[in-house]
Amino acid sequence: MGKQFGAKRAGLKRHKTPDKFERSAVARNRKRVKHEVTRSTSPTLPAELSGEDSSGGAYEEMSYKEPTMYDKLLTKLRSSNKSVADAYQRRQVAEDDETDGTESFSVSEQENSDEETDNDSLGIQEPDMVGTEEQTEDAETEDNLEASDTDQDDDLSVCGPSAVASSSFSKHVEYNLSKTEAEDLSKKKWKYTWEVSAADVSNCKWVGTGECFLKDADRNSNYGLKQKLYKHWLDVYKTSGGNDFHSSRQRWFFSLCNSYRDILHSEKKPFYHKGLEEDSNIMDAYLMHSLNHIFRTSDLVRKNDAKISKHQESTKEEILPGVSFLDQGFTRPKVLILLPLRSTALRVIERLIQLTPATSKVNVEYIDRFYQDFGSEEVEGDEEVEEHLKNAKPQKPPKPSDHQSLFKGDTRDDFMIGIKFTRKTIKLYGDFYSSDIIVASPLELMTKFGKAAKNKESDTDYLSSIEVVIIDHADVISLQNWSFLTSVVEHLNHIPSKQHGTNVMRIRQWYLDGFARFYRQTIILGYYLNPDMNALFNHQCVNYQGKVKSVCEHNGVLPKVLSQVRQIYERFDADSIAEVDDARLEYFAKKVFPKIKDSEQGGIMLFASSYFEFVRLRNFLKSQNASFCLLGDYTDQRDISRARVWFFERKRKIMLYTERIHFYRRYKIRGIRNLIIYSLPERKEFYPEIVNMLEGSDDVACTVLFSLFDKLRLERIVGSAPAKRMIKSEKGVFVFC
């Protein structure tokens, strides 16, 4: 997949806005979307946060006299816009007036008033744009603002005004983080103080920091959702056959997301691995959370626009009457969804459109172009493959079902699309600075970073105000290039290099103080947990609200090994995680390779989990003049075919094989008599697949190397209880049959 890093993506150039998308076309495209919203029993969550997290509801007075991140921001913005200094002075005057007794409005009051008007329109401050299309979009937004003031009330909360006033959104954005708290968060060692059993998943539980906020939810509430979103979600749920939304898994996980805590769900069954129900439930939950966050943000901005307009008409002044009107970030995009493949992006965006209320998606612009760019991709040589299959004898599918499901459709990993919500329209392929949601792959964002570094006119400031990050299918991303994902997260919430049409008088204080990363919610979803995911969650996710993660006991996959093979696990010692790679190679060179070298028997497969280990083993085998062939991540198809023949015919004694190529190709290697697993696979189902490739009943062997730092992989394969014993035992060799 790495060879696509420099590939150009022709699908994201700006096009002239087409005529409004007809309802018949929407209906036609909707047929492609699967309506599989399912149900199951699970514990419930409250819409309100714990007392500890909601204690900071009141604003503290802030001083700009001492140097802060705000000064750095002004230094940058003044170079691009001379009016910024004047805006800053007006903001200081406004805050001084407020301390002298100027009346101000709280965020809660504005949200309370929000519910009395139509929330269809979006009034977030637009950047200055060039071109006919951009001017048209700005004009449409202004029309929406004017129309929304006269709209009829259709969004009253089920619980009444009090529920709105205490929403998780308002609590989250109102809290003023002090400099001391920010410093503590930067160096904080998170302690998980509570745990709750996951009633719908056996042997699993949720653990979290701070006080436990999991309580019985009020079934008469809307769980923190805007009423329009709540009603539509209920309709979708009932249409799909659900009968108890309040106890459903999707409702429960939404409440978890709505707490605005960082979440690590490392046991999510993906749609391609016998887990379509759970995967769809969780996807619906985080999509509804994203929509709710965007709609509440836009309603707050729109309502403030109306109040400011009235204030200026009455006083003939441009001064804002209080800090309650600080409702924006540096740029508009608030939600970033990171996905590995175009096919998964297609599935997520289709569902996002489905979950958007009908009144907000009368038009879905560029939907045909979207299906053209993200739909199924025809593979060259299909006719030859079909002809071969016709002539072949009837057999089982050549690839496992999960592989066929995951790699069905467009498997390219270079994509990025902006999604903008206006009063009645969903605009796909929006300018990134005017979009609300950005759906992208880490690879494409890395390409953008590279272009911005070379071209001063380019930048990625649209990532400066991201408030919700969702990393779905993190396990698949880890098999692409995890360092790309880490770089993307590090680029978030930086002070922008340009103004981008920002109204500096309305930027939230925690953006100006450089605290945005402490307010950002990060949701990591994956099929399994590895050290890279743990490191990202522990060090890059520093949300002041706290953390929640899933923890499971594993039964292992050894019973899925069909052949009667003696599996010998050999433990080697390493003092630290930084030394484990060297210790592994040293143990292999001194304890394992001499037996291979002296043996005349061929059919030896060396399995390595990572490409780094693959390169180290390749260089070592070359230094020993060993007879070997390669099936690596970047091996040419002709070389792969040649290597498989050489290995089967014993022309090469050793085959070097990686987990990544098995993930993408799922080859069935013939001729294996001796399997040496240099490092355990991350994906537990790969272990029995590879061991079951051993041929013959006599003289077959399987050797596995592991250390203390392989605990996560080891417990997924042998089981949690045996893994603990194997790591703590004084013995160093263990046998499974």
N, C-alpha and C positions, 0 to 999 in steps of 0.2 A: 504494500500500500504506500510505502514511502516514496516510490517513484513518481507519485502523483503530486508531490509537494510543490513543484513548480508549474503544474498544469494551470492553464488559464480557464477561467469559468466564464463562458459567454452568456450565461443565463441571467446575470444580475445587472446588465446595463439598463439605464433608464429608458423607458419607452413612453410614448404619448399615452395618456390615460384613455382607455377605450370607452365606448358607450357603456352605460350601466348594464351590468350582467343580468340577463333575463332569468326569471324564476324557473323557466323550463330547463335552462342550462344548468342551474344549480341543482335541480332535482335529478337531472341526468347524471351529474357527477357524484351526487350523494349516494347513488346506488352502489358505488364502489366501496363505500365505507361500511365496515362491519359494526353492527349494533350488538355488542356482546358485553353488556353491563350486567354483572352477576352479583350474587349476594352470599353472605355467610355471617355467622355470629361472631361477635368480637366485643371487647370491652368498649366503653364509651368515654368520651372526653368532654370537658366543659369548654364553652366558648371563652370564658374568662381566664385570665392568667392567675398565677399564685400571687399572694400578697407581696412576696419579695420582689417579683418582677414588675409589679404595677405600682410600686411605691414612688416612682419618680414621675408622677403625672404632671407636676407643676414645673413651669419653666424657672430656671435660675437666671438672675441678671448676669449678662455677659459683658466683659470689658474688652475693647479693642486697642487699649492704650499700649499694652505690652506686645511685643512681636509675636505673631501667631502664624498659622498656615494661611490665614486670610491675607496677610501682607504679601506672602509669596504669590498668592492667587492674583492680587491686584497688580503686582509687578508684571506678571505675564499678560493679563488682560489689557492693561493700559497700552501695551505695544500694538494691540490689534484694534482697539476702539477707544477713542479719546473721551467718549461720554461715560466711561466706567467710573472715572474719578468723581464726576458730578453725582452719579448714582450713589456712590459710596457716601458722599457727604449728606445726601438726602436721607439715606438710611440711618446715619448717625443722628441726624436731627430728629427723625421719627422716633428713635429709641429714647432720645433725651426727653422728647415730648411725652412719651409714654410714662416715664418715671415721674413726670410732673403732673400726671393725672389723666392723660389721654385715655379714653375708653378703648378697650381691645376686645377682640373676640377669641375665644378658645377654639382649638381644633374640634373638640367635642361638640361645641355649640354649632359649628359650621356643619359637621356631619349630621347633627340632629336636624338642622335645617335642610341638609342635602336630601333627606328622605322625603321631603315634602315636594320635591320637583322631579321631573323626568331626568334620569341619569344616563340617557342615551348619548349625549354629546360629550366630546372631550375637549377641554380648553387649556391643555398644557401649552406653555409658552413655546411658540415655534421659532426655529432659527431663521435668520435671513437667508432665503434661497434664491437662486438665479434660474431663470427659465420660465416658460409658459406654464408648465405643469405644476411647478412649485407654487407659483402665484395663485393658480386655480385652487390648490389644496388649502392655502392660507385663507383665501376668500371663503371657501366652503366652511372652514372651521369657524370663522367669524359669524357666518350665517347661522351655524349651529348654536353658537353662544347666545345670539339674539333670540332664536326660536325657543331655546330651552327655558328662558325666563317666563314664557307664557304657557308652557306645557302644563297639562293637568297632573295632579298627584296620582302616580301609579306605583309608588315604591315605598309604601308605608311598611314599617317593620312589624313582624308578627308579634314581637315582644313589646312594641312601643318604643318611645324615644329613649328610655333608659338603657335599652340593649345597645342602641347605637352609640350612646355616650360612653359606654364602657367597652367598646369593641377592641379586639386585639390590635387592629391597625392603628387606632388612635393612641392606645397605650404605648405602642412600639415607637411611633414617630414623635410623640410628645416628650419622651424621656430625655432629659439633658444629662449626658454622660460627662462626668468631671474628668479633669486631666489625671487625677490620681487613679480613678477607676480605669481609665484607658491604659495607663502604665501597668496596672496590675493585670489587665487582660493580656497585654503583650507578653508577659512572662509567666502567666498563670499556668499551674499544673492542675488540670481538670480532675476533680474527684467525683465519681459517680456514687451518689448517696442514697439512691432509691432504685427499686426494681419492681416491675409489674409483669406478671405472666402474660404472654400472648395467647389468648384463649383460642384463637383460630389456627395456631401453628404449634404443634407438639414440640416439646424440648426447646422452646424459644422463649425469650423474655425481652422486655425493653428496660434499659437502665438510663438514668439521667442525672444531671447535676442540679444543685439547688434543692428546692422543695418540689415534691411530687405534685403535679397539676392534674393528674388523671382522676377524674371524678365521674359520677353518673351525670350524663348530659340531660339538659332539660328538653324533653321531646316537643315542647311547645315553642321552642326557639328556632331560629334559622341558622344556628351554629356559627354566627359571625359572618355569614354570607349576606350580600345585598339581596333584598327580597326578590328582585327580578331573576337573579341568578339562581336563587334557591328554588323558586317555582319551576324554572326551566329544567333544573337538574332532577327534581322530583318527577317531572313529566318524562324525561328521558329514561330514568330508572324504571318507572312503571311500564313504559312502552317496551322495554327490553325484558319484561317478565318479573321484575323484582317486586316483593311484597312487604319488605320490612327495611326501609331505607335507614331508619334510626340505628339499627344494629348491624348495618352492612359494613363491610371492610373498607369500602371507599369513603364512606362518611367518617369512619373512625380515623383513617389516615389523613383526611382533610383537616380534622380537628387538630391532629398532631402538627400538620403544616401551619395551621392558623395560629399556633402558639408562637410562631416566628423564631423558634429555636433552630439551631443547626441540627441536621438529621443525617445519620449514617445508617442506611438500611442495607445490610450486606447479605441478606438471605432472601432477597426478592427473586421469586421464580420468574425467569424471563418468558416472553410469549413463545419463544422458539423451543423451549425445553419443558413441555408438558405443564406450562403454567400460564396459559392464556387468561384464565379467570383472574388470578391474583395480579398479574401484570397490568391488565386493563383497569382493575379497580384502583391501583396505585397511580396509574397514569391519569385517570379521571380526577383523582384527588388533587394532584399537583397542578393540573391544568385549571381546575376550578379555583384553586388558591391563587394562581397567577392572574386569572381574569378578575377575581375579587380585588386583588391588590391594585391592579391597573385601574379598574372602575372607581374604586374608592379614592385613589390618588387624583384621578381626573375630575371627579365630582368636587373634591375639596378645592382644586385649582379653579374650576369653573365658578363655584360659589363665591370664592374670594374675588374673582374677576368682577362679578356683579356688584359685590359690596364696595370694591374699590371705585368702580365706575360711579356708583351713587355718592360715595364720599367726595369724589373729585367734583361732581356736579354741584354739590351743596357748598363745598368750601373753596372751589376753584384752585385747589392745590394738588400737587402730585405726591405729597408726602403720605406714606403708608401709616395707618393709625395703629401700629402695634406689631409685636413679634408673632402674633398668631397668623399673620399673612406670609410667613416664611414657609412656603409649601412646595418648593421645587429643588431640584438638584442642578448640577452644571449642565446636563443634557437631558433629553426626554426619555430614552430607553431605560426601563426599570427592571425588566426580566430577561435573563439570558438562559437559554436551554441548550445544553451541549449534548450532542448525540454522535454516534460513530459513523453511521451510514445514511445515504440518501433514502434508502427504503424505510429506515426507522423514522427519519424526519417526515416522510410522507404519511406514515401512520399517525404520528403525533399531531401534525398540523391538520390532518383530516378530522381528527377527534376534537381538536381545539375549535374548529369551525362548527362542528356538531353541537358542542357544549355552549356555544355563544347563543344567547337568546335571539329569537327570530327578528325582533325589532331592531337589533344591532347588526344584522347581516342581510338586510334587504338586497344589498349588492356585495358580491365577493369579486373584487377586481383581480384580473390576471389569473383566474382559476385554470383556464385552459393552458396557459403558459406554465403554470405550476405543475400540472400533470405531465406536461411534455418534459419538463426538467427533472422531475422527481418520480415519474412513473416507471414502469418496468422497462428495463434496458435489454434490447436484443443483443445476444452474444454472437459474434462472428463464428461461423462454422457450425451453426445449429443444424443445418440440413445434413451435414456429414454425420453428426452425432445421432440424429433421428434415424438415418439410414442404417447406422451401425446397430442401434437398438432394435430395429425391426428384424435384422438378420440374426441377432444374438438369441440365445436360448432364454426362455423366461427364468428370471432370477429375482432375488430380493433387490430392492432399490440399492444402487451403487453407493449411495451416501446415507448416513443416518438421518432420521426424520428431522432432528433439531438443526442439522446442517442445511438441509433442503429448505427449511422454514426461514432460517436466518438469512441465507444468501439468495432468497427469492426476490427478484426485482433488481433495482439499481443499487449496486454495492460500492459505488464510488464514495470516497470519503472527503471530497473537497466541495463544500457547499456552505452557503450563508445566505439567509433571507430575513429581511425586516418585515414585521407585521404591524400595521397601524390600524387603530380602531377610531373611527369617527362616529357621528351620530347614528347613521344607518348603514355604514359600510365597513367591511373588512378589506383593507388594502394590502395585498401581498406585494412583495418587491418594493416596499417603500424605502425612501432614503433612510439610511441608518440613523441619522440624527433626528428624524421626524417619526421614527417607529416607536412602538411601545414594547414589543417583544422582538428579540433577535434569536433566531434558531440557527445554530452553526455547528460545524465540526472543529475540533481543536486544530486540525491541519490547516483549514482555510484561515482561521484567525492568525495562525503563525505566519502564513503567507502575507496577511495584511500587516503584521508587525514588521516583517522584512521589508515590505515596500515603503512603509512609513519611515523606517530607519534610513533608507536610501534617498527618499524624496521628501524634502522639507514641507512641500505643499500637502502631502498626505499625512493623515494622523488616524489614531484609533481612540479619539476622545469620547466616542459614543459609549465606551465602556466605563466612563468615569462615574456614572450615577446609577450603576446596576445595584438593585436592592434585594433581588431574589435570584439566586443561581441554582439551576437544576442540572445535575450531571446524571443522566440516565444511561443505563447499560455501561457502567464504569468498567465492568469486567472486559467488555469487548474493546473499549478504548485502551485498556492496559495492554492488550495484544497488538495494538497499533503502535503508539508511541506515547507513553505516559508523561514523558518530559514536556511534550507539547501542552498537555492539559495543565501541568504545573505552571508553565510559563503564562498560560492564559489567566489563571487565577491570580498570579502575581501582578498582571497588568491591570487588574480591576481596581476601580476606585482611586485612581491617581488624579491629581489636580490637572485639568486640561491645559493644553498649550495655547488654545485660542478661546475666544468668547463664545462662538457658535450661537449668537442671538440670545444669550442668557440675560435675563433680567436680574442683575446682581442684588437688587433690593429684596428679592423674594427667595434667595437661596437659603436653605435651612442652615442653622448655625453649625450643626455637626459636620456638614460638608466643608464649611469654611475652616473649621478647626482640624480638618484632616482625620476625622473619626468615622468616616463613612464605612470603612471595613468592619468596624465594630457593630454597625447596624445591619450589615449585609447578612441575609439568611442563605446558607448553603445547604442544599439537599443532595446527598450522594446516594445513588441507588445502584446496586450491583448484585450479581448472582453469588459472589463469594467475596471474602475479605483477604487482602494481602497487605504486606508492610507499606507499600506505596500509598494505598488508600488510607491506611491508619495515619501515616505521616501527614498527608494532606489535611485530614480531619482534625488532627491534634494541633497542627502548627499554623495552618492557613485559615481555619475556621475559628474566628474569635468573636462571635456574636455575644453581646453583653447579656442576652436573654438566657444563654446556656446551651447545653447539648443534650441530645437524646440519640441512643443507638441501640441496635438489635444485637442480642447475644444468643447463640444457639449451641446446643450439645449435638454432636454428630455421631451417627451410627457407623459410618464408614461404608466403603463400596467393595470390600474384599469378597463378599458373597457373590458378586457379579463376575468374578474370575471363574470361567467355566472349566478350563483345563486344570488338571491336578499338577500344579507347579509349585515347587518349593521356592518361596519368596524370602530371601535372606536380606534383612535390614541391618546395615552396618553403620554405627554412629561414630562420627569423628568429632573432635573437640575444637572449638574456636573461642577465643577470649572475648571477641566483640563482633558486632555485625560488620564492622569495617574490615575485619580480618577473615571473615568466613569464606570468601571466594578463594583466597590464597590457601587457606587450610583445606578446602575441598579438593583443589587441584593437587596439592601436596599428598593428600591421602590417596587419591586416585593413582598418582605416579608411583608411590611407594608400595601400596598394598594391592591394588587391583590390576594395573597394567602389566606387571611382571607375569601374572598368571595368563593374561591374554597373549603376551609376546611369546611365551614358551609353548603355548598350545598350538597344535597344527590344525585344529578344527576351525572352520570358518563360520559364517552365519552369525557374527557378533554385531548386535546393534547397540550403539551408544545414544541414549536419549538425554538431551539437555533442554531445560526449560526456557532459558533466555538466549538471545542472540549473542550476548556478551560471553556466556559460557561456551557457546558454539565456536566462537572465534578462538578462545583460549585452548579448547580441545583440538581444534584443527591445527593450530600452530604447534602444539605439543606433539601430535601424531606425525607432523612433518619432520620435527626435530628427531624423532625416533625412527624415521624411514619406514613407518608402518604402511601396510597395504590397506587403504581405506578409500571410500567414496563418500560424497556429500549430498544430502538433501536439506539445503538451508533455505532461509527466508528469501534470498535473492538469486537462487540457482535457476538458470535458464531451463525451459521446459525440455529441450533436447537433452541437456545434461542430466536432468532428472530421469528421463526414460532410459538413458544409457546406464546411469548408476544403478537403477533397479534391476536391469538385466545382468550387469556385472556381479551384483551382490547375490542374486539368485543362482547364477551359474558358478559361484565361488571364485570368480576372477578377482574379486576384492574381498578381503577377509573381514573388514569392519565397515559398517555404515554409520555415519554420523547424522542424526535426525533431531529436529527441534519441535517444540510444542507449537510454535507459531505456524509452521508449515502444515502441521497436522490439523490445526484449527481451520485453516483456509482450504486445505485440499482433502483431508481425511483419507489418505492413501492406505491401502491394505498391502503392507510389505510382505512379500513371500520370502521364505528361506531363513527365517530367524530361528536360531537354535540356542543362543545365549543372549539374554537381554540384560544390559547394565543401565540402570536409571541413575545417571550422574546427578540429577536434581529432580525432585518430584514435580509433576505437572500441577499448575494452578487449578485447572479444571478437573474435578475429581472423576468425571466420567471418562476422561482420557486414560486413566490408569488401567481399568479393566479392558478397554479397547486395545491398548498396546500389549498388555500381557497376554491377551487372547490371540495375538498374532503368532505366538510361539508354536512351531510346528513339530509334531512328533510326540511320543510319550516317553522316550528314553533320552537320557543325556541332555535334557533341556534345563535351563537354569535362569533364575532371575535374581539380580543383586541390586539393592537400593541403598544409596548413600544419603544420610540425613544428619542434621545437627540440631542443637537447641533452637536455632533461629529458623528452622523449618516447621515450627510447631503448627502454624495455621494450616499449611498444606497437609502435614502428617495427620492431623485429627480429622480432616475431611476424608482421608483415604482409609485409615485403620480404625477410626473412631476416637472420640474425645478421651474416653477413659484409658484405652490402651496407649494412646499417644502420651498422656501424662506419665504413665509408668515407664515407657520407653525412654523418655527424656530424663527422668529422675533416677532410674535404675543404675546400679553399679556395673551391670553387664553392658557390653557394647554391641552384642550381636543378638538378633531376634529373628525367629523363623515362623512364617505363616504358610500353611498348606491349604 
